[in-house]
Amino acid sequence: MPVPFADLQLQYQTIKGEIDGAIAAVIRDNAFIRGSYVDAFERDFAVAADVKHCVSCANGTDALYLAMVALKVRPGDEVITTAHSWISTSAMITHAGATVVFCDTDGLTFTIDPSAIEAAITPRTVGIIPVHLYGQPADMDAIMTIARKHKLWVIEDCAQAHLARYKGQPIGTFGAIATYSFYPGKNLGAMGDAGAVVTNDAGLAEHMTMLARHGGLVKHQHQIEGINSRLDGMQAAILSAKLPHLSGWTKARQEAAKVYDKGLNQIEDVVVPEVAPERRHVYHLYTIRHPRRDALAAHLNANGVQTAIHYPTALPFLAAYGRLKHRPEEFPNAFRDQGQILSLPMFAEITRQQLEEVIDLVRKF
Ligand SMILES: Cc1ncc(COP(=O)(O)O)c(C=O)c1O
């Protein structure tokens, strides 16, 4: 039985009427850029994320850029982030004008190690960007304690963690700003690129709105030099149609993860995802570790099971950061993980038989 890594077509078929209706309404109303559909999604997502303000933008990468520019990052400033993420997190630090400082992960959860943050702080440090990687919250109590002690801002990268919680509190509500991606494969995904920044600070929200809309809130009144980073009406309407399903889809992902955990955790050499206490993991990705990862992936792929690696090279070791001359021993956990991690098929509609098929094939390997 073939098992795809994710199945966006299947999700579309389950809510086809709602999606088609949303797209038709945007076309009927000529509401392609700005307008009521974008406003409605911003309101709805702010409620879902439990924040006062949501400012939509073109994608999750721009969201990080907007957040750092709003927090007035300057050349010479240092921003600390994790060695294990998608490159947007670190690249936007550079594009916002600051210097990237990487920290290792904690060795268990794939999220940033708070003790490594303490060690990386210098007089030039201005902020920390934890990433709730794969859908598991980073250790926000420890991170916020460090941030308060050293007077640093925190931007939470929530691209993979819609509706995740840390000690009962929604992620994205700890730092000054949180950023989201609605890339199609994300837990809440558009049918194209889409993103948002959220905050409880009205001043930051207004500033990010201006930045993302050519520097002004009113047409032709440019208060600052902004960029063009808009969520379009079609994507907003699609996201609003999907949002009511997000909670159910998240539960389905968590149920699928339970089946994987139970089936895989007795198998020799397989390390199932470790969830730290009081963290609500939303399983954007179900990522195991295995010492012979490439052979396991080849075996699964040869038997019709799609897998992926998130990510094959940890950020400090990418060619893009060759200038920093990082060595593996500086980031032992991220370095170990890049050679062992394997993401298994995970999507809300995955069936019990598909999960059993994957488990069975891993066991046979
Ligand atoms: C952790 C993380 N941050 C940022 C982004 C950037 O989001 P986007 O692809 O919408 O620009 C992604 C997307 O893959 C991500 O996984």
PDBQT file of the ligand as one rigid body, heavy atoms in Angstrom, charges set to zero:
ROOT
HETATM    1  C1  LIG A 401      10.521  26.954  11.133  1.00  0.00    +0.000 C 
HETATM    2  C2  LIG A 401      10.148  27.736   9.910  1.00  0.00    +0.000 A 
HETATM    3  N1  LIG A 401      10.314  29.066   9.918  1.00  0.00    +0.000 NA
HETATM    4  C3  LIG A 401       9.978  29.819   8.849  1.00  0.00    +0.000 A 
HETATM    5  C4  LIG A 401       9.443  29.262   7.715  1.00  0.00    +0.000 A 
HETATM    6  C5  LIG A 401       9.145  30.130   6.538  1.00  0.00    +0.000 C 
HETATM    7  O1  LIG A 401       7.831  30.067   6.096  1.00  0.00    +0.000 OA
HETATM    8  P1  LIG A 401       7.442  30.325   4.573  1.00  0.00    +0.000 P 
HETATM    9  O2  LIG A 401       7.794  29.101   3.802  1.00  0.00    +0.000 OA
HETATM   10  O3  LIG A 401       5.970  30.569   4.627  1.00  0.00    +0.000 OA
HETATM   11  O4  LIG A 401       8.194  31.527   4.100  1.00  0.00    +0.000 OA
HETATM   12  C6  LIG A 401       9.239  27.880   7.664  1.00  0.00    +0.000 A 
HETATM   13  C7  LIG A 401       8.659  27.263   6.458  1.00  0.00    +0.000 C 
HETATM   14  O5  LIG A 401       8.927  26.225   6.019  1.00  0.00    +0.000 OA
HETATM   15  C8  LIG A 401       9.606  27.093   8.798  1.00  0.00    +0.000 A 
HETATM   16  O6  LIG A 401       9.439  25.765   8.793  1.00  0.00    +0.000 OA
ENDROOT
TORSDOF 0
